[in-house]
Amino acid sequence: MKIHRIHIYLALVLLSFGFIVSYSVQFTKQTTSGTLPYSDDQWEKKQELQEKLIEEQAQIQELENQLQSIKHKVSEFEEKMGERQAEGKELLSELEEVRMWVGLVPVTGSGVMVILNDSKEVPDLGNVNDFIVHEENIRQVVNELFASGAEAISINGQRLTTISSIRCVGPTVLVNEVKVVPPFEISAIGNPDTLSTALSMPQGVLQNLKDFTNIEIKLEKKDKLNLPAYTGDTQKLVVKEDL
């Protein structure tokens, strides 16, 4: 087939048209994807954005560091508070124990009860003093109970403390300056077996009372005893080994 000049012109036109279309498509893609060459203003804005981003990232990192520091301080504070609370509980426990020992709070527990009573029969020729309970008899039992580990003691509802006294005024026995009459119920909280054994041992307190007096003596172990708090003047409470 013979190639005419018109064919050449047409081919050149089509080639040019194809190049234009191809360039237009490529230009459109660049415009859509933002890959057009930046102008000076656009470049400066991009630089500013990048600098702000870097600055904000640095601020975020600083805030994270501060947060970690605060968390660490909070953790240390909570640990110290826990230690102080434990110390506070320990101090309260010790305080309650001291209050119990000095008789300022009522207490409940197992223990023993010793009942001392005047004899119901007094011979005509006998010495009446051998048939009644004296303050010395009560004091001997109380001191033995304390020495054997009694935690708290009361006599006819009168709680004994470090300033308590047991004394006779004429025919009357005074405990904490309160008149008490027989039978004298001496209640002691502690290990029932230990307290009972200490009182009942040969040549012990109760044995001597039985040998040298005619008073009535009764010893009982108790699963539960309720001792009241001391109700007298507490201003003079001091440590005292015995009564």
MOVENBEL-V639719 format. One line per field, one symbol per residue. psi: psi as a letter, one per 40 degrees, with the letter a starting at -180 (. if undefined). burial: I if it has 24 or more other ideal C-beta (glycine too) atoms within 12 Angstrom, else O. A space follows every 50 residues. Layout:
psi = ???
burial = ???
This chain:
psi = ihhiddddddddddddddddddddddddddddefeihiiddddddddddd dddddddddddddddddddddddddddddddddddddddddddddddddd deeeiiihiiaihhhhiiiehhideihddeeihidddddddddddddeeh diiihfehhhaeeiihihgbeihhhfehhiiiihhhhhhahdddddddde ihfadddddddeifihhhhhihdhhhhiiheahedehihhdi.
burial = OOOOOOOOOOOOOOOOOOOOOOOOOOOOOOOOOOOOOOOOOOOOOOOOOO OOOOOOOOOOOOOOOOOOOOOOOOOOOOOOOOOOOOOOOOOOOOOOOOOI IIIIOOIOIIIIIIIIIIIOOOOOOOOOOOOIIIIIIIIIIIIIIIOIOI IIIIIIIIIIIIIIIIOOOOOOIOIIOIOIOIIIIIIIIIOIOIIIOIII OOOIIIOOIOOOIIIIIOIOIIOOIOIIIIOIOOOOOOOOOOI
